[in-house]
Amino acid sequence: MLDADRRGHLPPGGVVGYPLERIREEVAYLAYYLHWQHEELLAMEHADRRMWVGQVADIHSRTASAAGA
């Protein structure tokens, strides 16, 4: 739990934001490979979206390796 200073202010910390360009990349990547809707992807928790990006990337790497690419 965070402790306030003498004036009652809490120290800064935590996740302030996630770069918009990175979100766009993740959404575009998943939409391209999984054909999921934009709204669905944006509504996902960040950790879930990142997990799906990792899963798709792994599958893509394995299929590319198997094809000799």
C-alpha positions in Angstrom: 0.0 0.0 0.0 1.3 3.5 -0.8 1.9 6.0 2.0 1.1 9.6 1.5 3.6 12.3 2.4 3.0 15.0 5.0 0.9 17.0 2.5 -1.3 14.0 1.6 0.3 13.4 -1.8 0.9 9.9 -3.0 4.2 9.1 -4.7 4.1 8.6 -8.5 4.4 5.0 -9.7 2.6 2.2 -11.5 1.8 2.1 -15.2 1.2 5.6 -16.4 0.4 4.5 -20.0 1.3 2.2 -22.8 2.7 3.7 -26.0 -0.1 4.2 -28.5 2.1 3.0 -31.4 2.7 -0.3 -29.6 -1.0 -0.9 -29.0 -1.6 -0.2 -32.7 1.1 -2.7 -33.6 -0.4 -5.4 -31.3 -4.0 -4.8 -32.6 -2.9 -4.8 -36.2 -0.9 -8.0 -35.8 -3.7 -9.9 -34.1 -6.4 -8.6 -36.4 -4.3 -9.7 -39.4 -3.5 -13.2 -38.2 -6.7 -14.0 -36.2 -9.2 -11.8 -37.9 -10.5 -10.5 -34.6 -12.4 -7.2 -34.4 -10.7 -4.0 -33.5 -13.1 -3.4 -30.6 -12.4 -6.9 -29.2 -8.7 -6.4 -29.3 -8.8 -2.9 -27.6 -11.1 -4.2 -24.9 -8.6 -6.9 -23.9 -6.4 -6.6 -20.9 -2.9 -5.6 -21.8 -1.4 -8.8 -20.5 -3.9 -10.9 -22.4 -3.2 -9.1 -25.7 0.5 -9.5 -25.2 0.1 -13.2 -24.5 -1.9 -13.6 -27.8 0.8 -11.7 -29.7 3.4 -14.1 -28.3 1.3 -17.2 -29.1 0.8 -16.0 -32.7 4.5 -15.1 -33.1 5.5 -18.6 -31.9 3.2 -20.3 -34.3 4.4 -18.0 -37.1 8.0 -18.8 -36.3 7.4 -22.5 -36.2 5.5 -22.6 -39.5 8.2 -20.4 -41.2 10.9 -22.7 -39.9 9.0 -25.8 -41.1 8.6 -24.2 -44.5 12.3 -23.5 -44.7 11.9 -19.7 -44.8 
